[in-house]
Amino acid sequence: MEPPQGVPIVLIEDPHEQPNWVAAAGPMESALTHKFGKKVVELRESNPLIDWRGVNYTGDTEARRVVKFLSAMAD
């Protein structure tokens, strides 16, 4: 699932919970927000645990974060 151009999709580690991740998105129109929410529910059921070892971590909390933007230059 690709976000609309310019809308960030954020995945944040939730290290002591299962599922061990939380997803969020930037502002979108209502229909897309609903579609995103449904997809997150599906993914939390099918992939409750993410291996975060490959994600670089710098910060003052245990949680790591990944942000994805669909850029204007995407092919």
Rosetta blueprint (number, residue, H / E / L):
1 M L
2 E L
3 P L
4 P L
5 Q L
6 G L
7 V L
8 P L
9 I E
10 V E
11 L E
12 I E
13 E E
14 D L
15 P L
16 H L
17 E L
18 Q L
19 P L
20 N L
21 W E
22 V E
23 A E
24 A E
25 A E
26 G L
27 P L
28 M L
29 E L
30 S H
31 A H
32 L H
33 T H
34 H H
35 K H
36 F H
37 G H
38 K H
39 K H
40 V H
41 V H
42 E H
43 L H
44 R H
45 E H
46 S H
47 N L
48 P L
49 L L
50 I L
51 D L
52 W L
53 R L
54 G L
55 V L
56 N L
57 Y L
58 T L
59 G L
60 D L
61 T L
62 E L
63 A L
64 R L
65 R E
66 V E
67 V E
68 K E
69 F L
70 L L
71 S L
72 A L
73 M L
74 A L
75 D L
